Amino acid sequence: MTMKTLLRTATAGVVVALTMSACSEPAMETQAEAARLEITTASAESRAALESALNEWFNVFITRATAEADRAVTLDSTFGLARAVRANLQASLSPEEQEAELDRAVADAAGASQGEFLLASSIRAQALGRTEEARALADVAVRLVPGDPNVAYMRAMVIPAAERLEPLREVTVRFPDFAPAFNILAYSQWAANDTAGALQSVQRYVELMPDHPNSHDSYAELLQFTGRHDEAIEHYNQATALDAEYVEGYAGVGEVESIRGNAEAARAAFTQAAELSTGATRFNYLAIIAASHLIDGTPADAVREMMVVAREAEQQNQPAVAATIHRNAALLEAVFGNNATAATHLSRAGQLGNADAPVQHRYSAIIHALAGRHAEADVAAARFDELAAAGNAVQRQNAHEVRAVLAAVRQDVAGARTHLEQAGPSLLGRALLAQTLQAGGSTEEAQQLKDEVLRSNTVTYFDFLAREKARKM
């Protein structure tokens, strides 16, 4: 057997054995209600570093979490659970390097406690895309150590996002002082349209962790989503006051200022975020800064500066980032009627990235539709439908957004409405439908849709363009 086969066989055996034990001896669970995860390391410093890494990971401060996990492994190179956490967090690893690190982590954890072995194995399975295996392992781990909030939380987080609300709520009930669960519960409630519940949960998160930047960042984001911009900026600023290198706080201010139409303030905030970032993240912020010229009403300046960023990304071996920038430039050009240059950017994106990637077909369908190339739009949309059907819920929503755009461009008002109902918060689809309705004389409904777009508080590239298009109606 190879190392991978040995690991998979061993993991499967543990799952079966422990599941049978948990089912056949329910009295054992009652006796173990207060059981906590047993950590196996001779280094007290390494243990403390792992605990810190888990805390930062669960509180979505990945830079700090990665550093702490690295410190734990440096202090104890055989600490399997710490190695699994580090391998899961290290963005610099290639897929092959990550899998090798995860294999070693699980092999090391096999000599530790059963709980550690199960968690390391669950982290490995999740990182490698084996979600059902990850969930089965986490289920057994939570039966084995039912009194550990970290284990309960990790088990909730391997459940698909659409099914996560109740498991997270259960974690907060069982462990009412475990802050990270309130954070993700708040976002799950927001996704379920429970605004009051989301704000209540995120406020509890801030109460439990008032000195962590992410609690203020999360509260700020939900305030932003509800249109409470002044309060949002206050909490974004609180996040960066707690940690001057907390990138998300500066980016949050940039988003709010973009929504408000304050181009200079948005650029200043995103510049701070870019200066604290590296690699692809830095290029993404630079591209946002370039795109902010749309707020000034100068799309040509936006495209010109975006291309400067794209060329630098290519020079620094970031072709995927450059492809994203070209796709966004193509969409921008198409929205403003520059069809020839839109086609050039779209083609370049396909050359730099995967020409059959779902995102390429999504952009292709919309850009061809805006240019009046309906046959090409239909081909791209059909391929995107096919890929999205096998993808995740967001891609399936995006497929309806594409169909809504195609329908709006063709003045198929009924079709656009139907697809928008299933497209989620598709601002571009709504802006284009508003434009079609206005042209057809349905000015009241067009104004309602325009106002809806302008009141939006999200900042994706599509949203950004939709607001600018609505402002010009």
Rosetta blueprint (number, residue, H / E / L):
1 M L
2 T L
3 M H
4 K H
5 T H
6 L H
7 L H
8 R H
9 T H
10 A H
11 T H
12 A H
13 G H
14 V H
15 V H
16 V H
17 A H
18 L H
19 T H
20 M H
21 S H
22 A H
23 C H
24 S H
25 E L
26 P H
27 A H
28 M H
29 E H
30 T H
31 Q H
32 A L
33 E L
34 A L
35 A L
36 R L
37 L L
38 E L
39 I L
40 T L
41 T L
42 A L
43 S L
44 A H
45 E H
46 S H
47 R H
48 A H
49 A H
50 L H
51 E H
52 S H
53 A H
54 L H
55 N H
56 E H
57 W H
58 F H
59 N L
60 V L
61 F L
62 I H
63 T H
64 R H
65 A H
66 T H
67 A H
68 E H
69 A H
70 D H
71 R H
72 A H
73 V H
74 T H
75 L H
76 D L
77 S L
78 T L
79 F L
80 G H
81 L H
82 A H
83 R H
84 A H
85 V H
86 R H
87 A H
88 N H
89 L H
90 Q L
91 A L
92 S L
93 L L
94 S L
95 P H
96 E H
97 E H
98 Q H
99 E H
100 A H
101 E H
102 L H
103 D H
104 R H
105 A H
106 V H
107 A H
108 D H
109 A H
110 A L
111 G L
112 A L
113 S L
114 Q H
115 G H
116 E H
117 F H
118 L H
119 L H
120 A H
121 S H
122 S H
123 I H
124 R H
125 A H
126 Q H
127 A H
128 L L
129 G L
130 R L
131 T H
132 E H
133 E H
134 A H
135 R H
136 A H
137 L H
138 A H
139 D H
140 V H
141 A H
142 V H
143 R H
144 L H
145 V L
146 P L
147 G L
148 D L
149 P H
150 N H
151 V H
152 A H
153 Y H
154 M H
155 R H
156 A H
157 M H
158 V L
159 I L
160 P L
161 A H
162 A H
163 E H
164 R L
165 L H
166 E H
167 P H
168 L H
169 R H
170 E H
171 V H
172 T H
173 V H
174 R H
175 F L
176 P L
177 D L
178 F L
179 A H
180 P H
181 A H
182 F H
183 N H
184 I H
185 L H
186 A H
187 Y H
188 S H
189 Q H
190 W H
191 A H
192 A L
193 N L
194 D L
195 T H
196 A H
197 G H
198 A H
199 L H
200 Q H
201 S H
202 V H
203 Q H
204 R H
205 Y H
206 V H
207 E H
208 L H
209 M L
210 P L
211 D L
212 H L
213 P H
214 N H
215 S H
216 H H
217 D H
218 S H
219 Y H
220 A H
221 E H
222 L H
223 L H
224 Q H
225 F H
226 T L
227 G L
228 R L
229 H H
230 D H
231 E H
232 A H
233 I H
234 E H
235 H H
236 Y H
237 N H
238 Q H
239 A H
240 T H
241 A H
242 L H
243 D L
244 A L
245 E L
246 Y L
247 V H
248 E H
249 G H
250 Y H
251 A H
252 G H
253 V H
254 G H
255 E H
256 V H
257 E H
258 S H
259 I H
260 R H
261 G L
262 N L
263 A H
264 E H
265 A H
266 A H
267 R H
268 A H
269 A H
270 F H
271 T H
272 Q H
273 A H
274 A H
275 E H
276 L L
277 S L
278 T L
279 G H
280 A H
281 T H
282 R H
283 F H
284 N H
285 Y H
286 L H
287 A H
288 I H
289 I H
290 A H
291 A H
292 S H
293 H H
294 L H
295 I L
296 D L
297 G L
298 T L
299 P H
300 A H
301 D H
302 A H
303 V H
304 R H
305 E H
306 M H
307 M H
308 V H
309 V H
310 A H
311 R H
312 E H
313 A H
314 E H
315 Q H
316 Q L
317 N L
318 Q L
319 P H
320 A H
321 V H
322 A H
323 A H
324 T H
325 I H
326 H H
327 R H
328 N H
329 A H
330 A H
331 L H
332 L H
333 E H
334 A H
335 V H
336 F L
337 G L
338 N L
339 N H
340 A H
341 T H
342 A H
343 A H
344 T H
345 H H
346 L H
347 S H
348 R H
349 A H
350 G H
351 Q H
352 L H
353 G L
354 N L
355 A L
356 D L
357 A L
358 P H
359 V H
360 Q H
361 H H
362 R H
363 Y H
364 S H
365 A H
366 I H
367 I H
368 H H
369 A H
370 L H
371 A L
372 G L
373 R L
374 H H
375 A H
376 E H
377 A H
378 D H
379 V H
380 A H
381 A H
382 A H
383 R H
384 F H
385 D H
386 E H
387 L H
388 A H
389 A H
390 A L
391 G L
392 N L
393 A H
394 V H
395 Q H
396 R H
397 Q H
398 N H
399 A H
400 H H
401 E H
402 V H
403 R H
404 A H
405 V H
406 L H
407 A H
408 A H
409 V H
410 R L
411 Q L
412 D L
413 V H
414 A H
415 G H
416 A H
417 R H
418 T H
419 H H
420 L H
421 E L
422 Q L
423 A L
424 G L
425 P L
426 S L
427 L H
428 L H
429 G H
430 R H
431 A H
432 L H
433 L H
434 A H
435 Q H
436 T H
437 L H
438 Q H
439 A H
440 G L
441 G L
442 S L
443 T H
444 E H
445 E H
446 A H
447 Q H
448 Q H
449 L H
450 K H
451 D H
452 E H
453 V H
454 L H
455 R L
456 S L
457 N L
458 T L
459 V L
460 T L
461 Y H
462 F H
463 D H
464 F H
465 L H
466 A H
467 R H
468 E H
469 K H
470 A H
471 R H
472 K L
473 M L
